[in-house]
Amino acid sequence: MATPYASHSQTAAASHRSGGSGAALAVIASCQLMVVLDITIVNIALPHIQRSLAFSTTSLSWVLNAYTLTFGGLLLLGGRAGDILGRRRVFIFGVLLFAFASLLGGLAQSAPQLLAARALQGVGGAIASPTALALITTTFAEGPARNRAFGVFAAVSAGGGAIGLLAGGILVEWLDWRWVFFVNVPIGVFIALATPRYIRESERHPGHFDLLGALTSTLGVSALVYGFIRAAQEGWRDGVTLAAFGMAVLLLATFLVVERNSRQPITPLAMFADRNRAGTYGMMLCLAAAIFGMFFFLTLFVQDILGFSPLRAGLAFLPISAVIAVGAGVTSQLLPRFGPKPFMVGGALLAAAGLAWLTRTDIHSTYLGSILGPTLVFGVGMGMQFVSLTLMAVSGVAPRDTGAASGLLNAMQQVGGSLGLSILVTVFGTANRNEAKDQVPDFLAQASPAERANFERTGMLPAPWSDQVLTTGISAAFVVAAIFAVIAAVVALFVIQVRASDLERLRGGAPGPSG
């Protein structure tokens, strides 16, 4: 049947034969890298942002949360928008909105202006990211070509966080904190200009936007994350903390009711009836919590305990990016032969082993002796995971639902990262407070009169006691992160069941959609 996009489809087909599929993948992967690395690129710049725009220490955390919450909360709507309006045009709009919001962030002159820009960045990312993943399904034929494309996409998704830390270190040290935002502008404009040349428009599926579902899911997740953040600061008995959790339960319950009764829900709940897809989403939730926590706490460790500069701290994470990419590439080649389950189980166990190894860090640890080895083990496991999870999430999904399926996978990554990091920060804070209480008697027994007076005035322990407190909290957080990874391995072992039709698709066959 002829469509208004027939000429574009012919152009795209010709570009595939002439190597244009590589250019299309480069465009899609560049967008995903830009969106994903922005989650961490700002981390290195936070102290400079705080001094420049007069953030309090508590409010500074919202520079990160304003982005991740709108990003994770609206991903489902972004995926559905691509299905209804056409993925290429929605992709371009999301990229340009992200670039515009980045410009506003770089120009911000006050804390509210920056937070508004960060939230708008999250909206742009939520539109572009799931559409980018869905574009792979319409640009590459199912089988080896799509496997390789998903391998590249997964490597970029998993390694983008570490690359963001490096890029942030370079920009802050050599230029200014504002450039962690400005750098997105030319990249976004280039992607928007290149997209029509290399990517064909997808078929549009009639439907409507489930705005109530998007609103309740976004606000519910935001309330849940805020509850954990508040608990880390004020404790579990705080009235605002309890109110946030209560609101989260109410909103998320409303979201489920809305989705169950909607003719065209933002999240087709039938997707969870497929045990493989449900298991995949659950695994992504756990593993995202682990990887967000690993980057966050190791960034603290290498700068506050090892004394690394922002640039050196970013360089310290390059090896993990490399092994994630290698793990993803090798896995994408071996999947047709062995199927995804061995990589899902083995990758989760490797990630858990790396995190368990990191629990041994203390004030005497060194980068080469205590950090590099476990992060490499963790990185190999995560590289194996992201390829397998990405493929399983969209395997057998009807074309009309690929945007929703990929959006849900991305949402699990962002929501899992936000929730998991909030939980890990709570564990970290509790361990910190307990260790500080244990350290105070030893400190007071050895402190000089001047040190005692300073402690009574500030309530803060000096080094090396403060370093011991920090490393104890970090070690406790890694214990819980390792538990998250073990849960993912258990889900992979007992929930995931690879079917013959799944293997056929991986090998280039084309059985009908299974759900």
Buried (B, 14 or more C-beta within 10 A) or exposed (E): EEEEBEEBBEBBEEBBEEEBBBBBBBBBBBBBBBBBBBBBBBBBBBBBBBEBBEBEEEEBBBBBBBBBBBBBBBBBBBBBBBBBBBBBBBBBBBBBBBBBBBBBBBEBEEBEBBBBBBBBBBBBBBBBBBBBBBBBBBBBEBBBBBBBBBBBBBBBBBBBBBBBBBBBBBBBBEEBBBBBBBBBBEBBBBBBEBBBEBBBBBBBBEBEBBEBBBBBBBBBBBBBBBBBBBBBBEEBEBEEBBBBBEBBBBBBEBBBEBBEEBEBBBBBEEBBEBEBBBBBBBBBBBBBBBBBBBBBBBBBBBBBBBEBBBBBBBBBBEBBBBBBBBBBBBBBEBBBEEBBBBBBBBBBBBBBBBBBBBBEBBBEBEBEEBBBEBBBBBBBBBBBBBBBBBBBBBBBBBBBBBBBBBBBBBBBBBBBBBBBBBBBBBBBBBBBEBBBEEBBEEBEEEBEEEBEEBBEEEEEBEEBBBBBBBBBBBBBBBBBBBBBBBBBBBBBBEBBEBBEBBBBBBBBEEEEBBB
